[in-house]
């Protein structure tokens, strides 16, 4: 029988997740600023998917390996997950400071590979960190606190674009507006400081003598983490295979949205394309729209904790995905910029669910000694659809969607609806053997 971990206070859970804020600020810039930055460097719209290959590829390569390595790590001073938070945050900050100085399209694409590798190194152990520290009752709060900081970080990243655009003029020799620099510099500062806050404020739970002995007895060598990943895939719980189908549709759709939202707004609101000076206005409006839905995300995240506990994580996710699908099916047909924000209420609630609720559905089926590697495998389920999207959607966009960015957004909406239907197939098991300590049972 497994005994629960000591319960943490609300503020202890907040402190342990503050680092997620800086990581998600960086991801927010990737969602809203990277594709326009590519356009400023004269990328063609149909090339945007392949230029975004860095994100899913580094996630595929980095996160399962980092997960397996962190499962095998323990240092009396630095802990198990914290060394990976810190290493990733340092390189993330360096890349964000360098990014606006890109002199060519391929320099920017190369920096994105390094930035994504650093972000993935920092983010993957954060999911396992929740499972390490929190008992089954508090895990929904932990994962959805990460959704809260996801919304907050991405919101500020998106809103920073408009803030600096109004205050900084001029364009670099390579064609990147100077206001872009401000957003990336702030991201570099947020990334390292927020992660340091979590590292300083939150101790890790040391392994028991038996667990420490098992760690020391594990075979070393560069291939061992790969062997562990393969073994974990062979033994993967059924609920994770069911989640993989949901994630295929869900994350293919999200990559379509992020790549084409500014181009869709340019077409529907400004009646123009990326070659027009008005495109900068579309980029800023896209940042405001993305910032708005992320405001909704962090406002709704803790409400989803209550709903997931009262009803079920599965039905919460089904409903949220249906709202997101409806939002994207309506979005490209809106011609009044003020009305663009209305459907994004449902989209923002769904984004909170995407970043937290699926982990609630699967964590009880994962053995604790493999939290890291299985959280990495969940990320593989995220990035494989993104890789398929980057490799296939340029052709789909030109061949079936008539190079129409509005159709790309509608296409994403259909995929989110399919994700909601696929979620209905998931069978969630709760761990009946976990004993929950009373609310005052520790810190």
N, C-alpha and C positions, 0 to 999 in steps of 0.2 A: 504494500500500500504506500502511495506517495503522499508526503505531507506538503502542504502549501508553503510557499515562500512568505516571509513577513510582509504585511500590507504596507504600502507607501501612502503618504498623504497626497492630496491633490497637488500641492506645490512641489513635492518631490518628483511627481510624475512630469510636471511642467519642466522642472530643471533638467531632468534626464533627456528631454526631447528638444531643448532649445537649439541644439546643434542642427536639428533637422531644418530649422528656419534658414540658416545660411546655405545649406545644401540645396534647398528648394528655391531660394532666391536665384541661385545659379541656373537651376533647371528652368525657372521662369524666363530668364534671359534667353535661354536656348529656344523656348517655345515661341517667344514673341520677337526677339531681336535678331537672332541668327539668320533666319531666312530673309528678312529685309536687308540685313548686312550683306548677304550673298547677292541680293538684287542690286544694291548700291555698287557692288563689284562686277555688275553686268552678267550675272547668272541668268540663264533662260528658265522660265517657269517649269518646263518639263524636266529640267536638270535638278530641281530642288530635292526630289526624293533621294536620288543617288548621293547628293551632297550631304544628306542627313544620315548616311549609312553608319557614320562613326558611333552615334548613340547606341543603336541596337547591337552593333558588332562588339563594342567594348563591353557592353552589359553581358553579352553572351560569353565572352572570354574571361572577363574579370570577376563577375559576381559569384559564380559557383566556386571558383578557385579561392577567392577571398573568404567565402563562407566556410569552405573545408579547412583552410589554413587557420581561421579564427577559432574553429571548433578544437583545433589541436594546440592552441596557444594558451599559455598562462605564465604571467610574470608577476611576482609579489607586489611590485610597484606599479606597473603599467596595466596589468589586468589581461583580459582576453580580447575584448572588442575595441578598446580605446586606442591601441596603437594604429589600427586601421583607420579610425575616425581622423586621427591627427595627421597621418601621412597623406591621406586623400585631401584633406582640407588645405594643407600647405600648397600642394601642387595645383589645386583648384584655384586658389587665390592668385598664384603666379600666372596662370593662364588667363584669368579674367583681366588682370592688369595689362597683359600683352595683347589681347584680342583686338582692341580697336586700332592697333598699329599695323594691322594686316595690310600688306601692300599689293596683294593679289588674291584671287579667288582660292587658289590652291594653298596659299599660306593660311588663310582662314579655315579651310577645310582640315588642314593638318593640325592646327591648334584645337579644333573641335574634337579630334581624336584624343588628344592629350587631356583636354578638359573633361571629356566624358569618362575616360579611364579613371581620372582622379575622383570625380563625383561618385562613380560606381564603387570605388574603393571605400569611400567614406559612408555611402548610404547602405550598402548591403548588411554590414554588421549591426546597423541600427535596428533592423527588423528583428534580428536574433537577440539583440539587447533587451527588447521588450519581453520576449519569451523567457529570457534568462532571469529577469528581475521581478516579473509580476506573476501572481497566481491567476488561476483561470477566471476568477471574478473580475480582476482588475485589467486583464488583457484587452477587453474592448476599449476601456478608457485609454490604455497605453497606445494602441494602434490608432485610435481616432484622435488622440492628441497630436500624433504625427500628421493626421489629416488637417488639423487646425493649423499647425505650423507650415504645412504645405500651402494652404490657402493664404496665410499671412505672408510668407516669403515670396510666393509668386505674385501676389497682389502688389506688394511694394516694388518688385522688379518691373512689373508692367506699368505701374503708375509713374515710376521714375523716368520712363521714356518721355512722357508728356511734360513732366516737370522740367527736365533738362532741355527739352526741345524749345520751350518757351524762353529759356534764359541763356542758352549758348548758341551762337551762330557760327557760320563758317563750315568749310568742308576741307578734308585732308586731300593731299595730292592723289590718293588712290580713289577718292570719291565718297569716303565715309564721313557723314556729318559729325561735327565735333560734339554735338549733344549726346551722341552714342557713348562717348568716352565716360561721361559722368555716371551713367548707369552701370557700366562694367567696373569702374573703380569702386563704387559703393558695394557692388557684389563681392569684390575681392576682400574688402574689409569685413563684411558680414560673414563670409564663409569661415574665416579663421577664428574670429572672435566668438561666434556663437558656438562653434565646436569646442573651443577652449573652455567656455562656460560649463558645458555639460560634463566635460572631462574632470574639471575641478570640483564640481558640485555633487557628482554621483559616483559613489564607490561601486565596484562590481562585487558580486557574490563569489567568494573564493570556492574552488572545488573542494569536495570532501576528500579525506585521505584516500579513499578507494578510487574516487574519480581522478585524483592527481596521479595515483599509481597507474591507472589505465592510460592516462595521457602519456606518461613516460614510457609505457610499454609499447606504444604505437610505433610502427616502423617509420623510419625517416626516409628521405630521398625525394627527389623532385617529382617523381611519378606517383607518389602515394596519394596526394590530393586528387589526382585524376582518377585513380583507382577507386577512391572513396566516392567520387561523384558518380561513376558508372554503377557502383554497387547500390548507391542510394536511388538511382533511377530504376534499377531492377526491383527494388523493394518499396517503391513509391506508393503511398496509400491511394486507394481508388478515388477519394475525394479530390486529390490533386490532379488526376487525369481528367476528371469532370471539369475542374476549374480551367484546365488548359484549353478546352473548347470555348469557354466563355471568353478567356483572354485573347484567343485568336481574333474574334470579331471585335472585341472591345478596344484592343490596342492598335489594330489596323486602322480602326475608325479615328482614334485620337491622333495618330500621326498624320492622317489626311487633314484633319481639322487644323492642327498647328501649322502645317506647311502652307495651307491655302486660305486661311482666314483673312489675312491682310489683302490678298488678291481678290477674294470674294467681296470684301467691303469696298475695295476700289471700284469694282464693277457695279455693285448694286447701289451704292450710295453716291459715289463720285463719278460714275459712268466713264471710267478710265482704266488704265493698266499700269504696269510697273515702270513704263518708259516716261510717264508724265510726271511733272513736278508735284502734282496733287497726290502722288503715291505716298509721299512723306506724311501727308495728312491721314491717309488711310492706315499707315503703319501706327501712327499715334492713336487713332480711333480703335484699331485692333488691340493695342495695349490697354486702352481704357476698358474695352469690352472684356478682355481677359482678366484685367484687374478686378472688374466688377464681379465676374463669376467666382473668382477666388476669394473676394470678400464674403460672398454667400457661403463659400466652402468653410471658411474658418468660423463664421457665425453659426453654421448648421452642424458642425462636426460633433459637438457634445450632445446635441439633440439626437443624432444617430446612435450614440451610445445607449440612450434611454430606449429608443425604438428597437435596437438590436437585442437588448435584454428583455424587453416586454413581448415582442412578437417573435422575430428570429432574424439572424443576419441574412439568411437566404432571401426572405421575402422583402427585406429592406433593400437589398441589392437589385432584385428584380424591378421593384417600383422605381428606384433611382435611375436604372438604365433606361426604362421606358420614358421617363421624363427627359433624359438627355437625348434620346432618339427624336422625340417630338420637337425639342429645341432646334436641332440641326436640320430637320426637315422644313421648319418654318424660316430659319435664319436667312438663307440666301434670297428669299422673296420679299424681305423688308427693305423699303426704300427710304424710310425716315430714320435718320441715325439715332434719334432718341428712343425709338421703339426697338432698336437692336438689343437693348438691355433686358427687355421683358422675358424672352425665352431663356435667357442665360441664368435666371433664378433656378430653374429646374436643372440646368446643366451644372451649375455650381454645387448644388446638393449632391448630384450624381458624382461629381469629381471627389467630394469628400468621401463618398462611399467607395469609389474605386481605390482610393489611397489607404483605406483602412479595413473595410468590412470583409473583403475576401480573406484576409489574414485571420480574422476571427473564425471564419468557417473552417479553416484547415489546421490551425495551430494545435488543437487538441489531438489531432491524429499523428503528430510528429513526435518521435522520441527526443527527449531533451538533449541527449548527447549529440544530436544531429541537427539542432536548430539552425546553425549557420549554413550548412550545406543545403538543407531543404529550402531555406529562405532564398539562397542563391538559385536553386532550381525553379522556384516560383518566378524569380526575375527572368530566367530563361524563357518562361512562358510569356513574359511581357515582350522580350526583345526579339524572339523569333518572328512573331507577326510583324514587328516593325521592320525587320530585315526583309521579309517577304514584300512588305509595302514599298520599301525603298527600291527593290529590284523590279517590282512589277507595275507600280502605279504610274510611272512615267508613260509606259505603253498603254495602260488602261486610260489614262488622261487624254492622250492624243487620239486613240483608236475608238473608244466608246463614249467618251464624255466631251468630244469636240473641243478639247483644250479650254473648257469652260470651268473656271474656279468655283462658280456657284454650284455646278453639278458635282464637283468634288466634295463639297460640304454636304449635299443631299446624300451622296454615296456613303459618306461617313454615318449619317443618320440611320440609314438602312442597316448598316453593320451593327450599330448599337442596339437596334431592335432585335436583331438576331442574337446578340449577346444576352439580352434579357430572356429570350426564349430558352437559350442554352442553360441559363442559371436555374431554370425550373428542374433540370435533370439532376442537380447536385443533391447528394444525400449527406447531411451534416451529422457527425457523431460528436457528442460531448463526452469528456472523460469522466466516468462515474467514480473513479478511484481517488480523485483529488480531494483531500479534506481541506476546507477553507477555514482559516483561523478567524476568530472574532475580529471585529473592526479595530479594536485596540491592541491587536496582537503583535505590534512591533513597528519598526521604522525601516 
